[in-house]
């Protein structure tokens, strides 16, 4: 949100709750704090999930390339981008199914994590704002993810 949008929303909220005789400045200040907090709130949508999946996969690829002695990643990253678009345009891909099931609130399918690999589960740790120390810890990560998904859904 831009500052203009934040202030308009804060004025709208302040006017809706303002009581005659109270100080409007104080009411507006409280409304402004609420609107700013809401504007900074983490919004979950399909793009957030897919960007996290993509970033975690790219990081894993770069680690593998570095282990093989590759020092310049430009061509490899370009190839990664092309293959990512190609493979993730299919709705049957495990990541796409996970995101679809999440927004359909299909708890059984989502908490099974069917078809998701280690990088995908690590990406979910980032998406849900869990402790980064949970990455690569199979059972602890899975338990924390299931609890957070149940909380959100």
Backbone torsions as a table, in degrees:
resi	resn	phi	psi	omega
1	UNK	NA	142.9	175.4
2	UNK	-81.2	166.3	178.7
3	UNK	-60.6	-37.9	179.2
4	UNK	-61.2	-45.4	179.3
5	UNK	-65.3	-38.9	178.9
6	UNK	-62.9	-46.3	-178.5
7	UNK	-67.7	-37.9	177.5
8	UNK	-63.3	-44.2	178.9
9	UNK	-64.9	-39.0	179.1
10	UNK	-65.7	-41.7	177.2
11	UNK	-64.1	-41.1	179.7
12	UNK	-62.0	-44.7	178.5
13	UNK	-65.3	-44.8	-178.6
14	UNK	-61.9	-42.5	179.6
15	UNK	-65.7	-32.8	-178.3
16	UNK	-74.1	-24.0	-177.9
17	UNK	-112.2	-5.6	-176.1
18	UNK	-67.4	135.1	178.5
19	UNK	-107.4	133.3	179.6
20	UNK	-56.9	134.9	-179.4
21	UNK	100.1	-21.5	176.3
22	UNK	-85.1	161.0	179.6
23	UNK	-78.0	118.4	-178.4
24	UNK	-64.4	-33.1	-179.1
25	UNK	-60.4	-42.0	179.6
26	UNK	-68.5	-43.9	178.4
27	UNK	-61.1	-43.8	179.7
28	UNK	-64.5	-40.1	178.5
29	UNK	-60.1	-43.0	178.4
30	UNK	-66.4	-41.9	179.1
31	UNK	-64.1	-39.2	179.8
32	UNK	-63.3	-41.8	177.6
33	UNK	-61.7	-41.0	-179.8
34	UNK	-65.3	-46.4	-177.8
35	UNK	-65.6	-40.7	178.6
36	UNK	-63.5	-42.7	179.0
37	UNK	-62.7	-41.5	179.2
38	UNK	-67.9	-34.6	-179.1
39	UNK	-70.8	-24.2	179.5
40	UNK	-91.9	-5.9	-178.5
41	UNK	-63.3	142.3	-178.9
42	UNK	-73.1	119.5	-179.6
43	UNK	-100.7	126.0	178.5
44	UNK	-92.3	123.0	172.0
45	UNK	-142.9	175.7	-176.0
46	UNK	-60.3	-37.0	-179.6
47	UNK	-63.8	-38.4	179.3
48	UNK	-62.0	-44.8	178.9
49	UNK	-62.6	-49.1	-175.0
50	UNK	-66.6	-37.2	177.1
51	UNK	-64.9	-38.9	178.2
52	UNK	-66.6	-43.4	177.4
53	UNK	-59.6	-44.3	-177.4
54	UNK	-65.4	-44.6	-178.7
55	UNK	-63.2	-43.5	-178.6
56	UNK	-67.6	-38.5	177.7
57	UNK	-65.8	-42.1	179.0
58	UNK	-64.0	-40.9	177.3
59	UNK	-61.0	-42.2	178.7
60	UNK	-64.3	-42.1	178.0
61	UNK	-62.7	-42.6	-178.7
62	UNK	-64.7	-36.4	176.3
63	UNK	-64.1	-41.6	178.3
64	UNK	-65.2	-42.6	179.2
65	UNK	-62.7	-42.8	179.7
66	UNK	-63.8	-38.7	178.4
67	UNK	-64.5	-27.5	178.7
68	UNK	-87.2	-0.7	177.0
69	UNK	95.0	6.8	178.7
70	UNK	-75.6	129.3	-179.3
71	UNK	-110.7	-23.7	178.3
72	UNK	-112.2	117.1	-172.0
73	UNK	-97.8	-2.4	-171.3
74	UNK	-54.1	-53.1	-178.4
75	UNK	-65.4	-38.5	179.9
76	UNK	-67.4	-38.8	178.5
77	UNK	-66.8	-40.3	177.8
78	UNK	-61.2	-42.4	177.7
79	UNK	-65.5	-40.3	177.9
80	UNK	-58.7	-46.3	-179.6
81	UNK	-58.6	-45.8	-179.0
82	UNK	-63.8	-45.5	-178.1
83	UNK	-69.9	-31.9	178.0
84	UNK	-62.4	-48.7	-179.6
85	UNK	-61.1	-42.7	-178.1
86	UNK	-64.3	-47.4	-175.9
87	UNK	-76.3	-27.8	-175.2
88	UNK	-96.5	7.4	173.3
89	UNK	-84.0	-11.6	-179.9
90	UNK	-87.4	123.1	-178.1
91	UNK	-66.5	-16.5	-179.0
92	UNK	-82.1	-8.0	-179.4
93	UNK	-62.7	143.2	-174.7
94	UNK	-56.0	-40.2	-179.7
95	UNK	-66.1	-41.6	178.9
96	UNK	-65.5	-39.4	177.6
97	UNK	-64.3	-41.4	179.3
98	UNK	-59.3	-48.7	-178.0
99	UNK	-62.9	-43.6	178.9
100	UNK	-59.8	-48.5	-179.5
101	UNK	-64.9	-35.0	179.1
102	UNK	-62.5	-47.1	-177.7
103	UNK	-77.2	-16.1	172.1
104	UNK	-87.9	-1.2	179.5
105	UNK	59.7	38.0	177.8
106	UNK	-88.0	86.6	-172.2
107	UNK	-60.6	-39.8	-178.5
108	UNK	-63.4	-44.5	-179.1
109	UNK	-70.3	-40.1	-177.1
110	UNK	-66.9	-46.7	-175.3
111	UNK	-75.1	-7.0	174.3
112	UNK	-80.7	-22.1	-179.3
113	UNK	53.5	35.7	-175.6
114	UNK	-62.1	125.0	175.4
115	UNK	83.9	-4.9	179.9
116	UNK	-84.8	139.8	-179.6
117	UNK	-98.6	-176.1	-177.8
118	UNK	-57.1	-44.8	-179.4
119	UNK	-62.6	-38.6	179.9
120	UNK	-64.4	-44.0	179.6
121	UNK	-66.8	-36.7	175.4
122	UNK	-64.8	-36.0	177.7
123	UNK	-64.8	-37.1	178.5
124	UNK	-65.4	-31.8	175.4
125	UNK	-59.6	-42.4	178.0
126	UNK	-68.1	-44.1	-177.3
127	UNK	-59.5	-43.8	-177.1
128	UNK	-88.1	2.9	175.7
129	UNK	68.2	32.7	178.5
130	UNK	-83.6	169.8	-179.1
131	UNK	-62.5	127.6	-178.7
132	UNK	-62.9	-19.4	177.7
133	UNK	-68.0	-13.2	178.2
134	UNK	-77.5	-15.1	-179.7
135	UNK	-61.4	136.5	178.8
136	UNK	65.8	16.7	172.8
137	UNK	-112.7	97.4	-165.0
138	UNK	-53.3	-64.0	-173.6
139	UNK	-70.5	-41.2	179.5
140	UNK	-62.6	-43.3	180.0
141	UNK	-64.1	-46.0	-178.2
142	UNK	-62.6	-43.9	179.2
143	UNK	-62.0	-44.8	180.0
144	UNK	-66.0	-40.2	179.1
145	UNK	-64.3	-44.3	179.8
146	UNK	-62.1	-43.3	179.0
147	UNK	-62.1	-42.9	-178.8
148	UNK	-68.6	-40.5	178.9
149	UNK	-63.4	-42.7	178.2
150	UNK	-62.3	-37.5	178.4
151	UNK	-65.2	-42.0	-177.1
152	UNK	-75.9	-43.1	-178.8
153	UNK	-78.1	NA	NA
